[in-house]
Amino acid sequence: MVIDFHTHIFNDELAPKARAALIKNSHGAYHHCTDMTRAGLLGYMDAHGIDKSVVLSIATKPTQVGKINAWASTIASDRLIPFGAAFPMAESWRADIDDVVARGFKGIKLHPEYQGFYVDDESIFPFYEYAFSKGLIILWHAGYDPVGTPPYRSNPRRFAALADRFDGAKMVVAHLGGQEQWVETAEFLAGKNVYMDTSMATKYCPKDLFEFIVKKHGAERILFASDSPWSDTAEAAEMIRGCDFTDEEKESILHGAAEKLLGS
């Protein structure tokens, strides 16, 4: 069993335009392994033994939220698990969270660089509190992004403070605590009561540091993830299998922790 906790797709009409724009805006930093459509993702999963994928969407402005969530409802299946979109500073954020819950989504994806907020800005706390009170998972992009400019609006220290403030909430910090910030992850975030996903870290984090972080944090709170289509899921899974973890730890990372968090 393999569950990829961090993937991206678009509707068939939008996918080619979105893919081209993202590649251009990232200055060609990443190469795609799917065409970013539903069929493309499922075809990749079939070819490479990926059982389920969590599909994440980002609203870059409040007016996108309703359309994104309506579309996300149409792709939900036993194999594709969509998270909802929300814009924390929107006037409608409470109603948007209610809509996410009504649609049966397990969580929400936030991106501080695209959406323009600092993850530990106290003005966002009511949004977090309400989402957590509804039993939702919040998954944040963390650290470097090719379209952003430093200093980034998130880092392991900021997430460590959030972990203390919302101890026990369903929090997922992507990119192993912060893309290109893994030394800080090891020092400040590893061991806190949050989940971290492995997206991009399997490719870019030095293996010895990756293993150190996972062991310090605990495999039961590590979620296998690729950031598909920007990283190859099959290669990421093989990296996990080649690490110095026990069989039980590998199984937890590849699917067990995700099953627990998703309640499946």
C-alpha positions in Angstrom: 0.0 0.0 0.0 1.3 3.4 -1.0 -0.6 6.7 -0.3 0.8 9.9 -1.8 -0.4 12.7 0.5 0.6 15.6 -1.8 -0.5 15.8 -5.5 -1.9 18.4 -7.8 -4.2 18.2 -10.8 -6.6 20.5 -12.6 -9.8 20.1 -14.7 -9.1 18.9 -18.2 -9.7 22.3 -19.8 -7.4 24.3 -17.4 -4.6 21.7 -17.0 -2.5 22.6 -20.1 -2.7 26.3 -19.4 -1.9 25.8 -15.7 0.9 23.5 -16.4 2.5 25.9 -18.8 2.1 28.9 -16.5 3.6 27.0 -13.5 6.6 25.9 -15.5 7.2 29.4 -16.8 6.7 31.1 -13.4 9.1 28.6 -11.7 11.7 29.3 -14.4 11.8 25.7 -15.4 12.8 24.5 -11.9 10.7 21.4 -12.0 9.7 18.8 -14.7 6.3 17.2 -14.6 5.6 13.5 -14.5 1.9 13.7 -15.3 -0.2 16.0 -17.5 -1.9 17.3 -14.4 -5.3 15.9 -15.3 -7.4 13.3 -13.3 -6.9 10.7 -16.0 -3.2 11.4 -16.1 -2.7 11.0 -12.4 -4.7 7.8 -12.3 -2.8 6.4 -15.2 0.5 7.2 -13.4 -0.8 5.6 -10.2 -1.8 2.4 -12.1 1.6 2.2 -13.8 3.6 2.6 -10.7 1.6 0.9 -7.9 0.3 4.0 -6.1 -2.9 3.1 -4.4 -4.3 6.5 -3.3 -3.5 10.1 -3.8 -4.5 13.2 -1.8 -5.2 16.0 -4.3 -4.5 19.5 -3.1 -5.8 22.7 -4.7 -4.8 26.3 -3.9 -7.1 29.3 -4.1 -4.9 32.3 -5.0 -7.8 34.7 -4.5 -11.1 34.5 -2.7 -13.2 34.3 -5.8 -11.7 31.0 -6.8 -12.7 29.1 -3.7 -16.2 28.1 -4.6 -15.3 26.9 -8.2 -12.3 24.9 -7.0 -14.3 23.1 -4.3 -17.2 22.4 -6.7 -14.7 20.8 -9.1 -12.8 18.9 -6.4 -16.1 17.3 -5.4 -16.3 15.7 -8.9 -13.0 13.9 -8.6 -13.5 12.3 -5.2 -13.3 8.5 -5.3 -11.8 5.6 -3.4 -8.4 6.4 -5.0 -8.4 10.2 -5.2 -9.0 12.1 -1.9 -9.5 15.9 -2.6 -8.8 18.5 0.0 -10.7 21.7 -0.1 -9.5 25.2 -0.9 -9.9 28.3 1.3 -8.5 31.8 1.5 -7.8 32.7 5.1 -8.3 36.5 4.7 -11.5 36.2 2.7 -14.6 37.7 4.3 -16.4 34.4 3.6 -13.8 32.2 5.3 -16.2 30.8 7.8 -18.8 29.9 5.2 -16.0 28.5 3.0 -14.9 26.1 5.8 -18.5 25.1 6.3 -18.7 24.3 2.6 -15.6 22.2 2.8 -17.1 20.2 5.7 -20.4 19.8 3.9 -18.6 18.4 0.8 -17.0 15.7 3.0 -13.4 16.9 2.4 -10.9 15.8 5.0 -8.8 18.9 5.0 -7.7 22.2 3.5 -4.5 23.2 1.7 -2.9 26.6 2.4 0.0 28.3 0.6 1.5 31.3 2.5 3.5 32.4 -0.5 0.7 32.3 -3.1 -1.9 33.6 -0.6 0.2 36.2 1.0 0.2 35.6 4.7 2.6 34.6 7.5 1.7 31.2 8.9 1.9 32.4 12.5 0.1 35.7 12.0 -2.4 35.8 14.9 -5.0 37.4 12.7 -5.3 34.0 10.9 -5.7 32.1 14.2 -9.6 32.3 14.2 -9.5 30.6 10.8 -7.3 27.8 12.1 -9.4 27.4 15.2 -12.6 27.1 13.3 -11.2 24.6 10.8 -9.7 22.5 13.6 -13.0 22.6 15.5 -14.6 21.0 12.5 -12.2 18.2 12.6 -10.4 19.3 9.4 -6.7 18.8 8.6 -4.8 21.9 7.5 -1.8 21.2 5.3 0.6 24.1 4.6 3.2 24.6 2.0 6.4 25.2 3.9 9.6 27.0 2.9 11.1 27.7 -0.5 8.9 28.0 -3.5 10.3 28.9 -7.0 7.7 31.6 -7.4 8.4 33.2 -4.0 11.2 35.4 -2.7 13.0 35.2 0.6 12.4 35.7 3.4 9.6 33.2 3.1 6.4 33.5 5.1 6.9 30.1 6.7 9.8 28.3 8.3 10.2 25.5 10.9 10.4 27.9 13.8 7.1 29.5 12.9 5.5 26.0 12.6 7.0 25.0 15.9 5.2 27.9 17.5 2.0 26.9 15.8 2.4 23.3 17.0 2.6 24.6 20.6 -0.3 26.9 20.1 -2.6 24.3 18.5 -1.2 21.2 20.2 -3.2 18.1 19.1 -4.8 19.7 16.1 -4.6 18.0 12.7 -1.6 19.9 11.3 0.5 18.8 8.3 3.6 20.7 7.4 4.7 19.9 3.8 8.2 19.4 2.4 9.5 17.9 5.7 9.0 21.0 7.6 10.3 23.5 5.1 11.7 23.1 1.6 15.5 23.9 1.7 15.1 24.6 5.5 15.8 21.1 6.8 18.6 22.0 9.2 16.1 24.2 11.0 13.5 21.4 10.8 15.9 19.1 12.6 16.6 21.7 15.3 13.2 23.3 15.9 10.3 21.2 14.4 11.2 17.6 14.6 9.6 16.0 17.6 6.7 18.5 17.8 3.1 17.2 17.7 2.5 17.7 14.0 2.7 15.6 10.9 5.2 16.4 8.2 5.0 15.2 4.6 8.0 14.1 2.6 7.2 16.0 -0.7 10.3 17.1 -2.5 12.4 16.2 0.5 13.0 12.7 -0.8 14.6 14.3 -3.9 16.4 17.3 -2.4 17.1 16.7 1.3 20.5 14.9 1.9 19.7 11.3 2.8 21.5 11.3 6.1 19.7 14.5 7.2 16.4 13.1 5.9 16.8 9.9 8.0 17.8 11.9 11.1 14.7 14.1 10.9 12.4 11.2 10.4 13.9 9.3 13.3 13.8 12.3 15.6 10.3 13.2 14.6 8.9 9.6 14.6 7.8 7.7 11.5 4.2 7.6 12.9 4.0 11.3 12.1 5.6 11.2 8.7 3.4 11.1 5.6 4.8 9.9 2.3 4.3 12.5 -0.4 5.7 13.5 -3.8 4.3 16.9 -4.9 3.3 15.2 -8.1 3.6 16.2 -10.9 6.7 18.1 -9.9 8.4 15.0 -8.4 8.2 11.4 -9.4 6.1 9.4 -6.9 7.6 6.1 -7.8 11.2 7.4 -7.3 10.2 9.0 -4.0 8.7 5.7 -2.7 11.9 3.9 -3.7 13.9 6.4 -1.8 11.9 5.7 1.4 12.3 1.9 0.9 16.1 2.5 0.6 16.4 4.4 3.9 17.7 3.0 7.2 14.3 2.5 8.7 12.6 -0.6 10.0 10.0 -2.4 7.9 7.4 -1.1 10.3 8.6 2.5 10.0 8.6 2.2 6.2 5.0 0.9 6.2 3.9 3.7 8.5 5.5 6.3 6.2 4.2 4.9 3.0 0.6 4.4 4.2 0.0 3.8 7.9 0.3 7.4 9.1 -1.9 8.6 6.3 -4.6 6.0 7.0 -4.6 7.1 10.7 -4.8 10.8 9.9 -7.5 10.4 7.2 -9.5 8.0 9.4 -9.5 5.3 6.8 
